[in-house]
Amino acid sequence: MSASGRDYLTAMLDVLVYENVLVAWRRLPSGCYMLVSHEGEEIRLTPQQADAWTRGAFAVYLALVDQRRISPRIPGDTPHHQLE
């Protein structure tokens, strides 16, 4: 995986943790990734597997936001106020 691909993956994983989809993640010395679920399960993935898993999880997260079933916690994302 290229450096830019790795940066993209880590950014997406950080957002998934921030948005409470994952509890935590870390990059292992072997180059693999360890993801921690809310059930406490530690999921060890190769970089390619982590990329596929993260893209899928991110797609589900965005679909839930689009359906207004969950609200994102992204900084600066404030409700729009109507002008009176």
CORMO-V643986 format. One record per backbone hydrogen bond with DSSP energy under -1.0 kcal/mol. NH is the residue of the N-H (numbers start at 0). CO is the residue of the C=O. If there is no record, write none. Layout:
nh->[NH	NH]
co->[CO	CO]
//
This chain:
nh->[5	6	7	8	9	10	11	12	13	14	15	16	17	18	19	20	21	22	23	25	27	30	32	33	34	35	36	39	42	44	49	50	51	52	53	54	55	56	57	58	59	60	61	62	63	64	65	66	67	68	69	76	77]
co->[1	2	3	4	5	6	7	8	9	10	11	12	13	14	16	15	15	35	35	33	31	27	44	25	42	23	40	36	34	32	45	46	47	48	49	50	51	52	53	54	55	56	57	58	59	60	61	62	64	63	63	73	75]
//
